[in-house]
C-alpha cells in the first residue's frame, strides 16, 4: 500500500494523525488519535503484565529520558551512532546511502537530481541543559532505552534483594532518523518515527 494512503486511512480511523498538521506537519512525527491512544495503552499494559508482573525474577524500571552525556560517550553513541546521509541537489530529498543500490548517483525520488557525497549524520537529538548554550551544557535525548537498565543495574540489584533474571522497561526513545521525506513534510515512513515507545528485556550479567 502507498504510504500516503496508509497514513490517510489511519487518520480517518482515528489511529494516528500527522503531528502539527495544521502547520504543515512535522517529518516522521505522529500523534495517536482516540483509537490509537487506547490501542497503545492496552498494548503497553499487556506487555508489562506478561513480561514483568507475572514473573517473580524480572524487575521493572522506568528511567529518565535525559541522561548524563558521558553515558553516550562510553557507549559509543556520540562517535558511532550515525548513518551515511546523501541529499538530492534538485528536489532536496534525503536518503541513507546504505539503503540505496550500490553506485546510485541519481535521486530515486525525482529521477533526475544528482546526489551529494555521503556524510555521517548522528541520530541523537542534541540540546542544552541550563540557561547557557555552550559545550559544557550539551545533553542528548535518549535514542535507546537499554542504557537506563545498565546504569541502574546495581540499584535494582540492591533494592530488589534477589538474583533476578532480567530487567524490563518500556519508555520513549527519540532518534533523529534520516527519512525520505523533505524536512517538515508529514509524509514519511511509518516505520521511522522520530519519537516512539520501546519495550525491552535485558538479562542480568553473569
C-alpha positions as CSV (number, residue, x, y, z in Angstrom):
1,X,0.0,0.0,0.0
2,X,1.2,3.5,-0.8
3,X,2.4,5.2,2.4
4,X,0.3,8.3,2.0
5,X,-2.8,6.2,1.6
6,X,-1.9,4.2,4.7
7,X,-1.4,7.4,6.7
8,X,-4.8,8.7,5.3
9,X,-6.5,5.5,6.3
10,X,-5.1,5.6,9.9
11,X,-6.2,9.2,10.2
12,X,-9.7,8.5,9.1
13,X,-10.0,5.6,11.5
14,X,-8.6,7.7,14.4
15,X,-5.4,5.7,15.0
16,X,-2.8,8.3,14.2
17,X,-2.6,11.9,13.0
18,X,0.4,13.6,11.4
19,X,1.8,15.8,14.2
20,X,1.3,19.6,13.9
21,X,-0.7,19.0,10.7
22,X,-2.4,22.5,10.8
23,X,1.1,23.9,10.4
24,X,2.1,21.6,7.5
25,X,3.1,18.5,9.6
26,X,6.5,17.5,11.1
27,X,8.7,14.9,9.4
28,X,8.2,11.4,10.9
29,X,6.2,12.6,13.9
30,X,2.7,11.4,14.6
31,X,0.0,11.8,17.3
32,X,-2.2,9.0,18.5
33,X,-5.9,9.5,17.9
34,X,-8.7,8.1,20.1
35,X,-8.4,4.5,18.9
36,X,-4.7,4.7,18.6
37,X,-4.2,6.0,22.1
38,X,-6.4,3.3,23.5
39,X,-4.7,0.6,21.4
40,X,-1.3,1.8,22.6
41,X,-2.4,1.9,26.2
42,X,-3.7,-1.7,26.1
43,X,-0.7,-3.0,24.3
44,X,1.7,-1.4,26.9
45,X,-0.4,-2.8,29.8
46,X,-0.4,-6.3,28.2
47,X,3.3,-6.2,27.6
48,X,4.1,-5.0,31.2
49,X,1.8,-7.6,32.8
50,X,3.0,-10.6,30.6
51,X,6.7,-9.7,30.7
52,X,7.1,-8.2,34.2
53,X,4.3,-8.6,36.7
54,X,3.8,-12.4,36.1
55,X,7.4,-13.2,36.7
56,X,9.0,-13.2,40.2
57,X,12.5,-12.9,38.8
58,X,12.0,-10.0,36.4
59,X,12.2,-6.4,37.8
60,X,10.7,-3.3,36.2
61,X,12.4,0.0,35.6
62,X,11.5,3.4,34.1
63,X,14.5,5.7,33.7
64,X,14.8,9.4,32.7
65,X,14.8,10.5,29.0
66,X,17.7,12.9,29.9
67,X,20.9,11.1,31.0
68,X,24.5,12.2,31.6
69,X,26.2,12.7,28.3
70,X,29.2,10.6,29.5
71,X,26.8,7.6,29.2
72,X,26.5,8.1,25.4
73,X,30.3,8.7,25.1
74,X,31.0,5.5,26.9
75,X,28.5,3.5,24.8
76,X,30.0,4.9,21.6
77,X,26.8,6.7,20.6
78,X,28.5,10.1,20.3
79,X,31.1,8.8,17.9
80,X,29.4,6.0,16.1
81,X,25.6,6.3,16.3
82,X,25.3,7.7,12.8
83,X,24.1,6.9,9.3
84,X,25.6,7.9,5.9
85,X,23.4,10.7,4.6
86,X,23.1,11.9,0.9
87,X,20.9,14.7,-0.4
88,X,19.3,15.3,-3.8
89,X,20.7,18.6,-5.2
90,X,17.4,19.1,-7.2
91,X,14.4,18.1,-5.0
92,X,16.3,18.2,-1.6
93,X,15.1,14.7,-0.6
94,X,17.4,12.9,1.8
95,X,18.4,9.2,1.9
96,X,20.6,6.8,3.8
97,X,23.3,5.9,1.4
98,X,23.5,2.3,2.7
99,X,19.8,1.8,1.8
100,X,20.3,2.7,-1.9
101,X,21.6,0.5,-4.6
102,X,25.4,0.5,-4.7
103,X,26.7,3.1,-7.1
104,X,23.5,5.1,-7.2
105,X,24.2,8.7,-8.4
106,X,20.7,9.8,-9.4
107,X,17.9,10.7,-6.9
108,X,15.3,7.8,-6.6
109,X,12.6,10.4,-5.8
110,X,12.7,12.9,-8.7
111,X,14.7,10.5,-11.0
112,X,16.9,13.4,-12.3
113,X,18.7,15.1,-9.5
114,X,22.3,14.4,-8.6
115,X,23.1,13.1,-5.1
116,X,25.7,14.7,-2.9
117,X,28.6,12.9,-1.4
118,X,27.8,10.9,1.7
119,X,28.4,12.4,5.1
120,X,27.9,10.9,8.6
121,X,24.7,12.0,10.3
122,X,24.4,11.4,14.1
123,X,21.0,10.1,15.1
124,X,20.9,11.7,18.5
125,X,18.9,14.8,19.3
126,X,21.2,17.3,21.0
127,X,20.0,20.1,23.3
128,X,21.4,22.1,26.3
129,X,20.6,21.7,30.0
130,X,20.6,25.0,31.9
131,X,20.4,28.7,30.9
132,X,23.6,28.8,28.9
133,X,24.0,27.2,25.4
134,X,27.7,26.0,25.4
135,X,29.5,22.8,25.1
136,X,29.6,22.2,28.9
137,X,25.8,22.0,28.9
138,X,25.3,19.7,25.9
139,X,22.9,16.8,26.6
140,X,21.2,14.3,24.4
141,X,17.7,13.0,24.2
142,X,17.8,9.2,24.8
143,X,18.0,7.3,21.5
144,X,17.8,3.9,23.1
145,X,16.2,2.5,26.3
146,X,18.7,-0.1,27.4
147,X,21.2,2.3,28.9
148,X,18.8,3.1,31.7
149,X,18.9,-0.5,32.7
150,X,22.7,-0.7,32.5
151,X,23.4,2.3,34.7
152,X,20.7,1.3,37.3
153,X,21.7,-2.4,37.5
154,X,23.3,-2.1,40.9
155,X,20.4,0.0,42.2
156,X,17.9,-2.6,41.1
157,X,20.0,-5.4,42.5
158,X,20.3,-3.7,45.9
159,X,16.7,-2.8,46.3
160,X,15.1,-6.0,44.9
161,X,17.2,-8.2,47.2
162,X,17.1,-11.1,44.8
163,X,19.1,-12.6,41.9
164,X,16.7,-11.5,39.2
165,X,16.8,-12.9,35.7
166,X,16.1,-9.7,33.7
167,X,15.1,-6.0,34.0
168,X,12.2,-4.9,31.8
169,X,11.3,-1.4,30.7
170,X,9.1,0.4,28.3
171,X,9.6,4.1,27.7
172,X,10.1,6.7,25.0
173,X,13.1,7.0,22.8
174,X,14.0,9.7,20.3
175,X,16.0,9.3,17.1
176,X,16.8,11.9,14.5
177,X,16.2,9.4,11.8
178,X,17.0,10.0,8.1
179,X,13.7,9.8,6.2
180,X,13.0,10.1,2.6
181,X,10.6,13.0,3.1
182,X,11.7,16.6,2.7
183,X,12.1,18.4,6.0
184,X,8.9,19.2,7.8
185,X,6.7,17.1,5.4
186,X,4.4,14.8,7.3
187,X,4.5,12.1,4.6
188,X,7.3,9.8,5.8
189,X,7.7,6.1,6.5
190,X,5.6,5.0,9.5
191,X,8.4,2.6,10.4
192,X,10.8,5.5,11.1
193,X,9.2,7.6,13.8
194,X,11.5,10.1,15.5
195,X,9.7,9.6,18.8
196,X,8.3,6.2,19.8
197,X,7.8,3.9,22.8
198,X,10.2,0.9,23.1
199,X,9.9,-2.1,25.3
200,X,12.8,-4.4,26.1
201,X,14.2,-7.0,28.5
202,X,17.9,-7.0,29.4
203,X,19.3,-10.2,31.0
204,X,21.4,-9.9,34.1
205,X,25.1,-10.1,34.0
206,X,26.7,-13.4,35.0
